[in-house]
Amino acid sequence: MHFSPPADIFGMDGIIVLVVVVLVLFGSTQIPKLARSLGSAQKEFKKGLDEGASEDGPGTTSAAQAVPPAVIAPPVVVTPVVAPPSQPAPAAGDGTAGQIS
């Protein structure tokens, strides 16, 4: 099975159509703002990666290495509690209303 590069999937016509659709959806004034925000997000991401790597330092172990594997507990089996059957209600008019035998 042969996979072609992404540009070959769409072809030159597909790329042109994609660019036109993006221009129509976002407008020519919004695209530079979008590109600027993507660039600043990429800078912040790289800055966060560098800060995280510097905090770890060369002598410390990563969190994945420091935590021992978790012990898996067996599942808890819950048995339902069944209420005892209640006594049938006495028939109306037999003179025992309200009395428990």
C-alpha positions in Angstrom: 0.0 0.0 0.0 1.4 3.3 -1.1 0.5 6.6 0.7 1.2 9.8 -1.2 2.3 13.1 0.5 -0.6 15.3 1.7 -0.2 17.7 -1.3 -0.8 14.9 -3.7 -4.0 13.9 -2.0 -5.7 17.2 -2.8 -3.7 18.1 -5.9 -3.0 21.6 -6.9 -6.7 22.3 -7.6 -7.7 21.1 -4.1 -5.1 23.4 -2.5 -6.4 26.4 -4.4 -10.0 25.6 -3.5 -8.9 25.3 0.2 -7.2 28.7 0.1 -10.2 30.3 -1.5 -12.5 28.8 1.1 -10.3 29.9 4.0 -10.3 33.5 2.5 -14.1 33.5 2.2 -14.7 32.1 5.7 -12.2 34.3 7.6 -11.7 37.3 5.4 -8.5 38.9 4.4 -8.2 41.0 7.5 -8.6 38.1 10.0 -6.0 35.8 8.5 -2.9 37.9 9.7 -4.4 38.0 13.2 -5.0 34.3 13.1 -1.4 33.7 12.0 -0.1 36.0 14.7 -2.0 34.2 17.4 -0.9 30.8 16.2 2.7 32.1 16.3 2.4 33.4 19.8 0.8 30.2 21.0 3.7 28.2 19.5 6.2 30.4 21.3 4.4 30.0 24.6 4.2 26.2 24.1 8.0 26.0 23.4 8.7 28.3 26.4 6.6 26.0 28.6 8.5 23.0 27.4 11.8 24.7 28.1 10.7 25.7 31.6 9.5 22.3 32.4 12.8 20.7 31.2 14.8 23.2 33.2 12.8 22.5 36.4 13.4 18.8 36.1 17.2 19.2 35.9 19.6 16.5 34.8 19.7 14.7 38.2 16.0 14.2 38.8 13.8 11.4 37.4 10.7 12.0 35.5 7.3 11.5 37.0 6.7 8.4 35.0 9.9 6.8 36.4 9.3 8.0 40.0 5.8 6.5 40.5 5.7 2.8 41.1 3.1 0.8 39.2 -0.3 0.9 40.8 -1.7 -2.2 42.5 -5.1 -3.1 41.0 -7.7 -4.0 43.7 -10.2 -6.7 43.0 -13.7 -5.5 42.2 -16.1 -5.0 45.1 -19.1 -7.2 45.0 -22.2 -5.6 46.4 -25.1 -7.8 47.5 -28.5 -6.2 47.5 -30.4 -6.0 50.8 -33.9 -7.4 50.6 -36.6 -6.2 53.0 -38.7 -9.0 54.7 -42.1 -9.4 53.1 -44.8 -7.4 54.8 -48.0 -8.9 56.2 -51.1 -8.6 54.0 -53.5 -5.9 55.0 -56.7 -7.2 56.7 -59.9 -7.2 54.7 -62.2 -4.3 55.3 -65.1 -4.8 57.6 -63.9 -7.8 59.6 -63.5 -5.9 62.8 -59.7 -6.2 63.0 -58.7 -2.9 61.5 -55.5 -1.5 63.0 -54.8 -4.6 65.0 -51.7 -6.8 64.3 -52.2 -10.5 64.9 
